[in-house]
Amino acid sequence: MKSNLIYDKNYKNWLVDIKIKIRSAQLKAVVKVNNELLGLYWQLGADIVEKQTHSKWGDGFLLQLSKDLTIEFPDMKGFSISNLKYIKQWYKFYNQEKILSQQAVGLIAKQPVSTNQISQQPIEQIIQIPWGHNIAIITKCKNIKEALYYVQNTITHNWSRSVLVHQIERNLYKREGKFINNFVLTLPKPQSDIAEQTLKDPYIFDFLSMTKEYDERELENAIVNHVTQFLLELGAGFAYIGKQVALKVGEREFFIDLLFYHIKLHCYVVIELKTVDFEPEHTGKLNFYLKAVDSQLRTEDDKPTIGILICKKKDKVVAEYSLSDIHKPIGVSQYQLTHSLPKKFKSSLPTIGEIEAELSKDKKL
């Protein structure tokens, strides 16, 4: 016999609240376990480095340690020889510039760090992200400053390991905030700072396969067809609204290439694509579009609309001159395509459907 409680509105609301509390407790437990485990790894790394430096135990030391710890703690998977080497590498990586101290580590091991606080001590940040993320960072980054950039972004944006690796391999550290813009002069703080940190130069469109003779409409359609990858390249906070968005000004109708809304900046973002080198008149047209969006779409709750001009190539001085007297916030960046196919061959290439059909035939033979 079913309980009548399942139809009781108060019970159902209370049950939802209980579930939220349980999930929250589970998350806190995972975070605490991760902090404790990485605190242990840090101390173990310090001990390994110290013993290998001052003892005469030889090259077989780590292998013997792995065997002994695995026998003693069979349920723990972190004592393999490969993981012990990663623990040693992790500790040595962050100590290469003598930034971290054993005193700080001892304090952290006894008092786990809250995930809503990022302390000045790097160790307090690196133990907040999973071990797999840490391994990816130390094996792919060249220095501590670059590594901590990815640690901080992982904490802020809750990146999965695959997204983290994707951003490292695309060199986000060197591209973010490196484009030409007039945000300091046209946006209030802190929006100008956030906008500068949000955008990058160049944008890498290696998820697109374009012909050598592609035009702006082809590039735009290709981006929309791969909008998930494009959003990942743009960065966190962008929400796609549409392409060729119509704006009527006077008796004429104009169409902006791509329109987004940025959740963190609380503003519309107009993106104009140019498959040619940057020309000064490009900013004039984009400035016109920003005025139209501010007049027709922006509400009192929205911040000033931002424009991003992404072109094939730009002359830095020409771009800076062009933005110097523009009163709307605009950034100018380049894009890179790594895949390019000759137009005469593109139509002859088999589609995914055709390849799958051929594979199906092979299976039947």
C-alpha positions in Angstrom: 0.0 0.0 0.0 1.4 3.3 -1.1 1.8 6.1 1.4 -0.4 9.2 0.9 2.7 11.3 1.6 3.8 11.1 -2.0 0.8 13.4 -2.8 1.4 15.8 0.0 2.8 19.1 -1.3 4.5 20.0 2.0 6.2 16.6 2.1 7.4 16.8 -1.5 8.9 20.3 -0.9 10.6 19.1 2.3 12.0 16.1 0.4 13.5 18.3 -2.3 15.2 20.3 0.5 16.5 17.2 2.1 17.9 16.0 -1.2 19.7 19.3 -1.8 21.3 19.1 1.7 22.5 15.5 1.1 24.0 16.4 -2.3 25.7 19.4 -0.7 27.1 17.3 2.1 28.3 14.7 -0.5 30.1 17.5 -2.5 31.7 18.9 0.7 32.9 15.4 1.6 34.5 14.9 -1.8 36.2 18.2 -1.6 37.5 17.5 1.9 38.8 14.0 0.9 40.5 15.5 -2.1 42.2 18.2 0.0 43.3 15.6 2.6 44.6 13.2 -0.1 46.6 16.0 -1.9 47.9 17.3 1.4 49.2 13.7 2.0 50.7 13.6 -1.5 52.5 16.9 -0.9 54.1 15.7 2.3 54.9 12.3 0.7 56.5 14.2 -2.3 58.6 16.3 0.2 59.8 13.2 2.0 60.7 11.4 -1.2 62.7 14.3 -2.5 64.5 14.7 0.9 65.3 11.0 1.2 66.6 10.7 -2.3 68.7 13.7 -1.8 70.3 12.8 1.5 70.2 9.0 1.7 72.1 6.3 -0.2 69.1 4.0 -0.9 69.7 3.9 -4.6 67.5 3.9 -7.7 65.3 1.1 -6.4 64.0 3.2 -3.5 60.7 4.2 -5.2 59.9 0.7 -6.5 60.4 -0.7 -3.0 58.3 2.0 -1.4 55.5 1.3 -3.9 55.5 -2.4 -3.1 55.5 -1.8 0.7 52.7 0.8 0.6 50.6 -1.2 -1.7 50.8 -4.2 0.6 50.0 -2.2 3.6 47.2 -0.2 2.0 45.7 -2.5 -0.7 42.5 -0.4 -1.1 44.4 2.8 -2.1 45.4 3.1 -5.7 47.8 6.0 -5.3 50.9 4.1 -4.5 51.9 2.7 -7.9 55.4 3.4 -9.1 54.1 5.8 -11.8 51.9 7.7 -9.4 54.8 8.1 -6.9 56.9 9.5 -9.7 54.1 12.0 -10.4 53.9 12.9 -6.7 57.6 13.6 -6.7 57.4 15.6 -10.0 54.4 17.6 -8.6 56.3 18.6 -5.5 59.5 19.5 -7.3 57.6 21.5 -10.0 56.1 23.9 -7.4 59.3 24.1 -5.5 61.5 25.1 -8.4 61.2 28.7 -7.4 61.1 28.2 -3.7 57.5 29.5 -3.6 56.0 27.0 -1.2 57.2 26.1 2.3 56.8 23.0 4.4 55.3 25.2 7.2 52.5 26.2 4.9 51.9 22.6 3.8 51.7 21.4 7.4 49.1 24.0 8.3 47.0 23.1 5.2 47.1 19.4 5.9 45.6 20.0 9.3 43.1 22.6 8.1 41.5 21.9 4.7 40.8 24.9 2.5 37.3 26.1 1.7 36.6 26.0 -2.0 35.1 29.5 -2.0 38.4 31.0 -0.9 41.6 31.3 -2.9 44.5 32.0 -0.6 47.8 33.7 -1.5 49.6 30.4 -1.0 49.7 28.3 -4.3 49.5 25.1 -2.3 46.1 26.1 -1.1 44.9 26.4 -4.7 46.4 23.3 -6.2 44.9 20.9 -3.5 41.4 22.2 -4.5 41.5 20.6 -7.9 41.5 16.8 -8.6 44.8 14.9 -8.8 44.3 14.2 -12.5 44.0 17.9 -13.2 47.2 18.5 -11.3 49.1 15.9 -13.3 47.8 17.4 -16.6 49.0 20.9 -15.5 52.5 20.0 -14.3 53.2 17.8 -17.4 52.0 20.4 -19.9 52.9 23.8 -18.3 56.4 25.4 -18.5 56.4 27.4 -15.2 54.6 28.0 -12.0 52.9 31.2 -13.1 51.3 29.5 -16.1 50.4 26.4 -14.0 48.6 28.6 -11.4 46.7 30.4 -14.2 45.1 27.1 -15.2 44.6 26.0 -11.5 42.7 29.2 -10.8 40.6 28.9 -14.0 39.8 25.3 -13.1 38.5 26.4 -9.7 36.6 29.4 -11.1 35.0 27.6 -14.1 34.8 24.1 -12.7 36.6 22.7 -15.8 36.6 19.0 -16.4 40.0 17.5 -17.1 39.3 17.2 -20.9 38.4 20.9 -21.0 41.5 21.8 -19.0 43.8 19.9 -21.4 42.0 21.5 -24.3 42.7 25.0 -23.0 46.3 24.2 -22.2 47.0 22.7 -25.6 45.4 25.8 -27.3 47.8 28.0 -25.2 44.9 30.0 -23.5 47.4 31.4 -21.0 49.2 33.4 -23.7 46.1 34.3 -25.8 43.7 35.6 -23.1 43.6 39.4 -22.8 46.2 39.9 -25.5 43.9 41.6 -28.1 43.6 45.3 -29.1 40.7 47.1 -27.5 39.5 50.4 -26.0 37.7 48.9 -23.0 39.6 51.0 -20.4 38.2 54.2 -22.1 34.7 53.0 -22.9 33.7 50.7 -20.0 33.5 51.3 -16.2 35.5 49.2 -13.8 35.4 46.3 -13.1 33.5 45.5 -16.3 36.5 46.7 -18.4 38.9 44.4 -16.5 36.6 41.4 -16.9 36.1 42.1 -20.6 39.8 42.3 -21.2 40.4 39.0 -19.4 37.5 37.3 -21.2 38.6 37.9 -24.8 41.8 36.6 -26.5 44.0 36.9 -29.6 44.2 34.9 -31.8 41.0 32.8 -31.8 41.8 29.3 -33.0 39.2 27.7 -35.3 40.9 24.4 -35.8 37.6 22.6 -35.5 36.6 24.0 -38.9 37.5 22.5 -42.3 37.3 25.4 -44.8 38.1 25.7 -48.5 40.9 28.1 -49.4 38.4 30.3 -51.2 35.8 30.5 -48.3 33.9 33.8 -47.8 32.5 35.4 -44.6 29.1 33.6 -45.0 30.8 30.2 -45.2 32.9 30.9 -42.2 29.8 32.1 -40.3 27.8 29.0 -41.2 30.7 26.7 -40.3 31.0 28.4 -36.9 27.2 28.1 -36.2 27.3 24.4 -37.2 30.1 23.9 -34.7 28.7 26.4 -32.1 29.6 24.2 -29.1 33.3 24.2 -30.1 33.1 27.9 -30.9 31.6 28.6 -27.4 34.4 26.7 -25.8 36.9 28.8 -27.8 35.2 32.0 -26.8 35.3 31.1 -23.1 33.0 30.8 -20.2 29.9 33.0 -20.0 28.9 33.3 -23.6 25.3 32.4 -24.6 24.5 32.1 -28.3 21.5 34.1 -29.5 21.7 33.9 -33.3 23.3 34.7 -36.6 22.5 37.3 -39.2 20.3 39.0 -36.6 18.2 41.7 -38.3 18.2 45.3 -37.0 16.0 47.9 -38.7 17.5 51.4 -38.7 15.5 54.1 -40.6 14.1 52.5 -43.7 16.9 50.0 -44.0 17.5 46.6 -42.5 21.0 45.5 -41.3 22.3 42.1 -40.3 24.9 41.4 -37.7 27.0 38.3 -38.1 26.7 36.7 -34.7 25.0 37.8 -31.5 25.8 36.5 -28.0 25.0 37.5 -24.5 27.6 37.3 -21.8 26.3 36.1 -18.5 29.1 37.5 -16.3 29.4 40.8 -18.1 25.6 41.2 -18.3 25.7 42.5 -21.8 25.1 41.7 -25.5 28.2 40.8 -27.5 28.2 41.5 -31.3 30.8 39.5 -33.2 31.7 40.5 -36.7 33.7 38.1 -38.9 36.1 39.4 -41.6 37.9 36.9 -43.9 40.2 39.7 -45.0 42.9 41.8 -43.3 41.7 44.5 -40.9 40.6 47.8 -42.3 39.7 51.0 -40.4 36.2 51.1 -41.8 35.4 47.8 -40.1 35.3 49.4 -36.7 33.0 52.1 -38.0 30.5 49.6 -39.1 30.8 47.6 -35.9 30.3 50.8 -33.9 27.1 51.4 -35.8 25.8 47.9 -34.9 26.6 48.4 -31.2 24.6 51.7 -31.3 21.7 49.8 -32.9 21.8 46.9 -30.4 22.0 49.4 -27.4 19.0 51.3 -28.8 16.8 48.3 -29.8 17.7 45.3 -27.6 19.5 46.5 -24.5 17.4 47.0 -21.4 18.1 49.1 -18.3 19.4 45.9 -16.6 22.0 45.3 -19.3 25.5 46.8 -19.4 26.9 48.5 -22.6 27.1 46.2 -25.6 30.6 45.0 -26.6 31.8 44.4 -30.1 34.4 41.9 -31.2 35.9 42.1 -34.6 37.6 38.9 -35.6 39.6 39.3 -38.8 42.1 37.2 -40.8 45.0 39.5 -40.0 45.6 42.9 -38.4 48.2 45.6 -38.2 48.4 46.5 -34.6 49.1 50.2 -35.1 46.3 50.6 -37.6 43.9 48.9 -35.3 44.9 51.1 -32.3 44.5 54.2 -34.4 41.0 53.1 -35.6 39.8 52.5 -32.0 41.3 55.7 -30.5 38.2 57.9 -31.2 35.6 55.2 -31.0 33.3 55.6 -28.0 31.7 52.1 -28.0 33.7 49.2 -26.5 35.3 47.2 -29.3 38.1 44.6 -29.4 40.0 43.6 -32.5 41.4 40.1 -32.8 42.7 37.6 -35.4 41.7 34.0 -36.1 43.7 31.0 -37.1 42.5 28.1 -39.3 44.7 25.0 -39.2 42.6 22.9 -41.6 42.2 24.1 -45.2 41.0 22.1 -48.1 41.2 23.0 -51.8 37.6 23.8 -53.0 37.8 21.5 -56.1 38.5 18.5 -53.8 36.1 19.3 -51.0 32.9 18.2 -52.8 34.6 14.9 -53.8 35.4 13.9 -50.2 33.0 11.3 -48.7 30.6 12.5 -45.9 30.4 10.8 -42.5 27.2 9.1 -43.7 28.8 7.7 -46.8 31.8 6.4 -44.7 29.4 4.7 -42.3 27.5 3.1 -45.2 30.7 1.7 -46.6 31.7 0.3 -43.2 28.2 -1.3 -42.9 28.7 -3.0 -46.3 32.1 -4.4 -45.2 30.5 -5.9 -42.1 27.9 -7.7 -44.1 30.5 -9.4 -46.4 
